[in-house]
Amino acid sequence: MHTRLFLAIVLISSSVFAAEELTLENVTTPTANSSDEPLADAFSLDASTRFLDQASLDWTKSRKCFACHTNFSYLISRPTIDANVTAQKQVRVALEEMVEQRWEKEGPRWDAEVVMSAAVLAINDAATSGKLHATTSKALKRMWTVQREDGGFEWLKCGWPPMESDDDYGIAIAALAIGAAPDGYAQTPEAQQGLAKLKTFLKNNPAPTLHHQAMLLWAESYGLELLTPKQRNECVEKLLVLQKKDGGWAFATFGDWERGDGKEQDTETSDGYATGFAIFALRCSGVKADDARLSKGIAWLKANQRASGRWYTRSLNKDSKHFISHAGTAFAVMAIASCKEQPSAAGAE
């Protein structure tokens, strides 16, 4: 009897420990992103959000910076499931402190950091409080100080597509900042002036890849008009045509990016980023949640989650850390949220 009691206590303790909420104080580094990671025994939304919590807390704690693929993506995606968790709140505070403290003392590292911060704070505001936070307002004002006369922004071009390879990505991010910001921000004079310049840039420089065109579908879900009807319809049709027979999408088919390691891009294998992103963008464009093609995509996501809770995506640049898997997991979660009866991102009604 004592043995059974001891085992019961151990099992209960283990269960409590396993469910311990992740924070900056107790987070550990997640395992490496690998194509060899086994698939999960069964789909778990809780496992996916826990992975996102872990990856973003660890990045914030160890790197002390924000990256498009990890904690920026996290603050966009986490509220689509549940914003009332310590991890989300702590990462949000870290971003606010970067704007309020580090920028004041040292300035932003890059113009791209300003635009990303403004957009992510705005999207997070819309999904949480529904009000424009003072720090978000400050970041938005600073964003317009780094907009060029041609309407664009000096973006990072580190050879890491799709987020750090061209100026066009920054256009879509700035548009998201305008559209998502609460309290009617899009109608303010500063937003209208900046938006007019963005539209001029897009007229002179149409989005060069399907990925960036689909980013504009997302921005348009906030009520902006950035694409012509023809461009909008063609983007939707291209996304639908690229769906694989297994229900997923392949990341490398969204652009003509060349790899930094000289290897061939994989245009055949479905992955988490492409599948999640495509479904979410299509929902933003108005495709119904119960559309058979989207249902097939959601089924792919549920069948291809990894044991850690993440979805693997191969880097478009080189076979190394594959941090794009973090953003891929974020989009997978957003796609699933957009097709369910629960709070989700803009455009997912």
C-alpha positions as CSV (number, residue, x, y, z in Angstrom):
1,M,0.0,0.0,0.0
2,H,2.8,2.4,0.8
3,T,4.4,1.6,-2.6
4,R,1.2,2.4,-4.4
5,L,0.8,5.6,-2.3
6,F,4.4,6.7,-3.2
7,L,3.8,6.0,-6.9
8,A,0.6,8.0,-6.8
9,I,2.4,11.0,-5.2
10,V,5.2,10.8,-7.7
11,L,2.7,10.7,-10.6
12,I,0.8,13.7,-9.2
13,S,3.9,15.6,-8.6
14,S,5.2,14.9,-12.1
15,S,1.9,16.0,-13.6
16,V,2.0,19.3,-11.7
17,F,5.6,19.9,-12.7
18,A,4.8,19.2,-16.3
19,A,2.0,21.7,-16.3
20,E,4.1,24.4,-14.6
21,E,3.6,27.8,-16.3
22,L,6.6,28.9,-18.2
23,T,8.2,32.2,-17.3
24,L,11.5,34.1,-17.8
25,E,12.5,32.7,-14.4
26,N,12.1,29.0,-15.2
27,V,12.4,28.7,-19.0
28,T,15.0,26.4,-20.5
29,T,16.3,26.3,-24.0
30,P,14.1,24.3,-26.4
31,T,15.6,21.4,-28.4
32,A,17.0,22.3,-31.9
33,N,14.7,22.6,-34.8
34,S,15.2,19.4,-36.8
35,S,13.6,17.6,-39.7
36,D,14.4,14.4,-37.8
37,E,12.2,15.2,-34.8
38,P,9.4,12.6,-34.5
39,L,5.8,13.5,-35.2
40,A,3.6,14.0,-32.2
41,D,1.4,11.0,-31.2
42,A,-1.6,13.2,-31.3
43,F,-2.3,16.9,-32.2
44,S,-2.1,19.2,-29.2
45,L,-2.8,22.9,-29.3
46,D,-1.5,23.2,-25.7
47,A,1.8,21.7,-26.8
48,S,2.2,24.2,-29.6
49,T,1.5,27.2,-27.4
50,R,3.9,25.8,-24.8
51,F,6.6,25.5,-27.4
52,L,6.0,29.1,-28.5
53,D,6.1,30.2,-24.9
54,Q,9.4,28.4,-24.4
55,A,11.1,29.5,-27.6
56,S,10.1,33.2,-27.1
57,L,10.9,33.4,-23.4
58,D,14.3,31.7,-24.0
59,W,15.1,34.0,-26.9
60,T,14.1,37.1,-24.9
61,K,16.1,36.0,-21.9
62,S,19.3,34.8,-23.6
63,R,19.5,37.1,-26.6
64,K,18.0,40.2,-25.0
65,C,16.7,41.3,-28.4
66,F,13.7,40.8,-30.7
67,A,13.7,38.7,-33.9
68,C,11.1,38.5,-36.6
69,H,11.0,34.7,-36.6
70,T,10.7,34.2,-32.8
71,N,9.5,36.8,-30.2
72,F,8.0,39.3,-32.7
73,S,6.0,36.4,-34.3
74,Y,5.1,35.2,-30.9
75,L,3.4,38.4,-29.8
76,I,1.3,38.3,-32.9
77,S,0.3,34.7,-32.6
78,R,0.0,34.0,-28.8
79,P,-3.1,36.1,-28.2
80,T,-5.1,34.3,-30.9
81,I,-5.2,31.4,-28.4
82,D,-4.8,33.0,-25.0
83,A,-3.1,36.3,-24.1
84,N,-3.6,35.9,-20.4
85,V,-0.5,33.9,-19.7
86,T,2.7,35.1,-17.9
87,A,4.9,34.3,-20.9
88,Q,3.0,36.6,-23.2
89,K,2.9,39.3,-20.7
90,Q,6.6,39.1,-20.0
91,V,7.6,39.1,-23.6
92,R,5.3,42.1,-24.2
93,V,6.9,44.0,-21.3
94,A,10.3,43.3,-22.7
95,L,9.3,44.8,-26.0
96,E,7.9,47.9,-24.3
97,E,11.1,48.3,-22.3
98,M,13.1,48.1,-25.5
99,V,11.1,51.0,-27.0
100,E,10.9,53.1,-23.8
101,Q,14.4,52.5,-22.4
102,R,16.9,51.1,-24.8
103,W,15.8,53.3,-27.7
104,E,15.9,56.3,-25.5
105,K,19.5,55.5,-24.4
106,E,21.0,53.8,-27.4
107,G,18.6,54.2,-30.3
108,P,17.1,51.4,-32.3
109,R,19.5,49.0,-33.9
110,W,17.9,49.3,-37.4
111,D,15.0,51.0,-39.0
112,A,13.5,47.6,-39.5
113,E,13.4,47.2,-35.7
114,V,11.3,50.4,-35.4
115,V,8.7,49.2,-38.0
116,M,8.5,45.7,-36.6
117,S,8.1,46.9,-33.1
118,A,5.3,49.4,-34.0
119,A,3.4,46.7,-36.0
120,V,3.7,44.0,-33.4
121,L,2.7,46.2,-30.6
122,A,-0.3,47.4,-32.6
123,I,-1.4,43.9,-33.5
124,N,-0.9,42.8,-29.9
125,D,-2.9,45.8,-28.6
126,A,-5.8,45.0,-30.9
127,A,-5.8,41.3,-29.8
128,T,-5.5,42.1,-26.1
129,S,-6.7,45.4,-24.6
130,G,-8.3,46.7,-27.8
131,K,-6.8,50.1,-27.0
132,L,-3.7,51.9,-28.3
133,H,-1.0,51.7,-25.7
134,A,1.2,54.7,-25.1
135,T,4.3,52.8,-26.0
136,T,2.7,51.6,-29.2
137,S,1.8,55.2,-30.1
138,K,5.4,56.2,-29.5
139,A,6.7,53.4,-31.7
140,L,4.3,54.4,-34.5
141,K,5.4,58.0,-34.4
142,R,9.0,56.9,-34.6
143,M,8.1,54.6,-37.6
144,W,7.2,57.6,-39.7
145,T,10.5,59.3,-39.0
146,V,12.3,56.5,-40.8
147,Q,10.0,56.3,-43.8
148,R,11.8,57.3,-47.0
149,E,10.4,59.8,-49.5
150,D,9.6,57.0,-51.9
151,G,7.4,55.5,-49.2
152,G,9.7,52.6,-48.3
153,F,12.0,51.7,-45.4
154,E,15.6,50.6,-45.2
155,W,15.2,47.0,-44.4
156,L,17.6,44.3,-43.3
157,K,19.0,42.3,-46.2
158,C,20.8,39.5,-44.5
159,G,19.8,36.8,-47.0
160,W,17.2,35.3,-44.7
161,P,14.0,35.3,-46.7
162,P,11.2,36.2,-46.4
163,M,11.8,38.5,-43.5
164,E,15.2,39.9,-44.0
165,S,15.9,39.9,-47.7
166,D,14.2,43.0,-49.3
167,D,12.6,46.3,-48.6
168,D,9.2,45.1,-49.7
169,Y,8.6,43.0,-46.6
170,G,8.8,46.3,-44.6
171,I,6.0,47.8,-46.6
172,A,3.6,45.0,-45.6
173,I,4.7,45.3,-42.0
174,A,4.1,49.0,-41.9
175,A,0.7,48.5,-43.5
176,L,-0.2,46.0,-40.7
177,A,0.9,48.6,-38.2
178,I,-1.5,51.2,-39.6
179,G,-4.4,48.8,-40.0
180,A,-4.2,46.9,-36.7
181,A,-3.6,49.9,-34.4
182,P,-6.8,50.5,-32.3
183,D,-8.6,53.6,-31.5
184,G,-9.1,54.7,-35.2
185,Y,-5.3,55.2,-35.6
186,A,-5.6,54.6,-39.4
187,Q,-7.7,57.7,-39.8
188,T,-5.2,60.0,-38.1
189,P,-3.3,62.5,-40.2
190,E,0.1,60.9,-39.6
191,A,-1.2,57.5,-40.5
192,Q,-3.0,58.8,-43.6
193,Q,0.1,60.6,-44.8
194,G,2.3,57.5,-44.3
195,L,-0.3,55.2,-45.9
196,A,-0.4,57.4,-49.0
197,K,3.4,57.1,-49.4
198,L,3.1,53.3,-48.9
199,K,0.6,53.1,-51.7
200,T,2.9,55.1,-53.9
201,F,5.7,52.7,-53.2
202,L,3.4,49.7,-54.0
203,K,2.3,51.3,-57.2
204,N,5.9,51.8,-58.3
205,N,7.1,48.6,-56.8
206,P,4.5,45.8,-56.8
207,A,5.1,43.1,-54.2
208,P,7.8,40.9,-55.9
209,T,6.8,37.5,-54.4
210,L,3.7,35.6,-53.6
211,H,4.6,35.7,-50.0
212,H,4.7,39.5,-49.8
213,Q,1.5,39.7,-51.9
214,A,-0.2,37.5,-49.3
215,M,1.1,39.7,-46.5
216,L,-0.9,42.5,-48.1
217,L,-4.0,40.3,-48.0
218,W,-3.4,40.2,-44.3
219,A,-3.0,43.9,-44.1
220,E,-6.2,44.4,-46.2
221,S,-8.2,42.4,-43.6
222,Y,-8.0,45.5,-41.4
223,G,-9.8,47.6,-44.0
224,L,-6.9,49.0,-46.1
225,E,-6.9,48.9,-49.9
226,L,-3.4,48.0,-51.0
227,L,-4.1,45.6,-53.9
228,T,-6.2,46.1,-57.0
229,P,-9.1,43.6,-57.4
230,K,-7.1,41.8,-60.1
231,Q,-4.0,41.5,-57.9
232,R,-6.1,40.3,-55.0
233,N,-7.9,37.6,-57.0
234,E,-4.6,36.5,-58.6
235,C,-2.9,36.2,-55.2
236,V,-5.7,34.1,-53.8
237,E,-5.8,31.8,-56.9
238,K,-2.0,31.4,-56.8
239,L,-2.1,30.3,-53.2
240,L,-4.9,27.8,-53.8
241,V,-3.1,26.4,-56.9
242,L,0.1,25.8,-54.9
243,Q,-1.6,23.5,-52.3
244,K,0.0,20.1,-52.4
245,K,-2.0,16.9,-52.7
246,D,-1.3,16.1,-49.0
247,G,-3.1,19.3,-48.1
248,G,0.0,21.4,-47.2
249,W,2.0,24.1,-48.9
250,A,5.8,24.3,-49.5
251,F,7.6,27.5,-48.3
252,A,10.0,27.7,-51.3
253,T,7.1,28.0,-53.8
254,F,6.2,31.4,-52.4
255,G,9.2,33.2,-54.0
256,D,12.2,32.8,-56.2
257,W,14.8,33.0,-53.4
258,E,18.2,31.5,-53.8
259,R,19.8,29.6,-50.9
260,G,23.0,30.9,-49.3
261,D,24.5,27.4,-49.1
262,G,24.2,26.7,-52.8
263,K,21.7,23.9,-52.3
264,E,18.4,23.5,-54.1
265,Q,15.2,24.8,-52.6
266,D,12.7,22.2,-51.6
267,T,9.5,23.0,-53.5
268,E,7.9,19.7,-53.0
269,T,7.7,19.1,-49.3
270,S,4.8,20.7,-47.3
271,D,5.9,22.5,-44.2
272,G,4.5,24.4,-41.2
273,Y,5.3,27.9,-42.2
274,A,3.9,27.7,-45.7
275,T,0.8,25.8,-44.7
276,G,-0.1,28.0,-41.7
277,F,0.7,31.2,-43.6
278,A,-1.3,30.2,-46.6
279,I,-4.4,29.2,-44.6
280,F,-4.2,32.4,-42.5
281,A,-3.8,34.6,-45.6
282,L,-6.7,32.9,-47.4
283,R,-8.9,33.4,-44.3
284,C,-7.9,37.1,-44.3
285,S,-8.9,37.3,-48.0
286,G,-12.4,36.0,-47.1
287,V,-12.1,32.3,-47.9
288,K,-14.6,30.5,-45.6
289,A,-13.2,28.5,-42.7
290,D,-15.1,25.4,-43.8
291,D,-13.8,25.6,-47.3
292,A,-12.7,22.0,-48.2
293,R,-9.2,23.2,-49.2
294,L,-8.6,24.9,-45.9
295,S,-10.0,21.9,-44.0
296,K,-7.5,19.8,-45.8
297,G,-4.7,22.2,-44.9
298,I,-5.8,22.1,-41.2
299,A,-5.8,18.4,-41.3
300,W,-2.2,18.5,-42.6
301,L,-1.2,20.7,-39.7
302,K,-2.8,18.4,-37.1
303,A,-1.1,15.4,-38.7
304,N,2.4,16.9,-39.0
305,Q,3.0,18.5,-35.6
306,R,6.2,17.4,-34.0
307,A,6.6,15.8,-30.6
308,S,7.8,19.2,-29.1
309,G,4.6,20.9,-30.2
310,R,6.3,22.8,-33.0
311,W,6.0,22.5,-36.8
312,Y,9.3,22.1,-38.6
313,T,10.2,24.4,-41.6
314,R,13.5,24.3,-43.4
315,S,15.4,27.6,-43.7
316,L,15.3,29.1,-47.1
317,N,18.9,30.3,-46.7
318,K,21.0,27.5,-45.2
319,D,20.7,24.2,-43.3
320,S,21.6,25.4,-39.8
321,K,19.3,26.6,-36.9
322,H,16.0,26.7,-38.9
323,F,14.6,29.4,-36.6
324,I,11.9,30.0,-39.2
325,S,10.3,27.0,-37.6
326,H,9.4,29.3,-34.7
327,A,7.5,31.6,-37.1
328,G,6.1,28.6,-38.8
329,T,4.6,27.3,-35.5
330,A,3.2,30.8,-34.9
331,F,1.4,30.8,-38.3
332,A,0.2,27.3,-37.8
333,V,-1.4,28.3,-34.5
334,M,-2.9,31.4,-36.2
335,A,-4.3,29.3,-39.0
336,I,-5.9,26.9,-36.6
337,A,-7.3,29.7,-34.6
338,S,-8.7,31.4,-37.7
339,C,-10.7,28.3,-38.6
340,K,-12.2,27.7,-35.2
341,E,-14.9,29.4,-33.1
342,Q,-12.5,31.3,-30.8
343,P,-10.8,34.7,-30.6
344,S,-8.4,35.0,-33.5
345,A,-6.5,37.4,-35.6
346,A,-8.0,40.0,-37.9
347,G,-9.6,38.7,-41.0
348,A,-10.6,35.4,-39.3
349,E,-14.3,35.8,-38.7
